[in-house]
């Protein structure tokens, strides 16, 4: 089973691609490429997303990193430098304004290995994180997923346990959550020759379109919530699991390879 993910780093897609509306592409680029915003997003990419990606217990996967061709310096060089020791991350630069759904599908289909029986595709934002055994857990579920794909054409696997990182001015708060259909740690599995990709179906409605395996035994994702999010995170239907506050630093270290104290301190300095 081939495993491929997509992370978009402030890519300025077509005008209708974002819930935050802009009148033209110049306004969109001004918003996405604002120095304060890129400083925050680059910090989160380097210090939240990358550690778990680098530390995957199964290194056989590809993460496509979509960037605009005109991503300004110093952010372009900083991102490329940050991923230089992560061979699984494949940067792809595209011109601004492309139709986002078509672009995402083209990227996924171009990455498909025709020799693979199945492909598992996932999406992750640049302020989210995956547990270090995410790819390993996908492969462990392959026999179940293959059976569902054989019967229904495609299937989803949803790891529903994780933490919401609520980031404000000078602070990060961590909330343990159990929630269906959030994008991090959710993957769509189908035959490698299929014509659609994971981005063709809204993540929170994926269960309406295919059988879905759900797991909630281990925290598998972190999801960032802050003022630079394009869409508001809806907390209706979100459950909690018991996690004493004093155990959060060890969980972040052991599951996501993060140093909570360092990240909290650096975020406070960045947003002071």
Secondary structure, DSSP 4 states (H G I P E B T S, - for coil): -EEEEEEE-S----GGGSSS--SSHHHHHHHHT-HHHHHHHHHHIIIIIHHHHHT-SS---EEEEEEETTPPTTHHHHHHHHTTT-TTEEEEEE-TT--HHHHHHHHHHHH--TT-SEEEEEE--TT-EE-TTHHHHHHHTHHHHHHHHHHHSEEEEEE-EEEEEEEETTEEEEEEEE-TT-STTEEEEEETT-S--GGGS-GGGGGGTSEEEEE-SS--EEEEESTT-SSPPP-TT-B-----GGGHHHHHHHHH---HHHHHHHHHHHT-
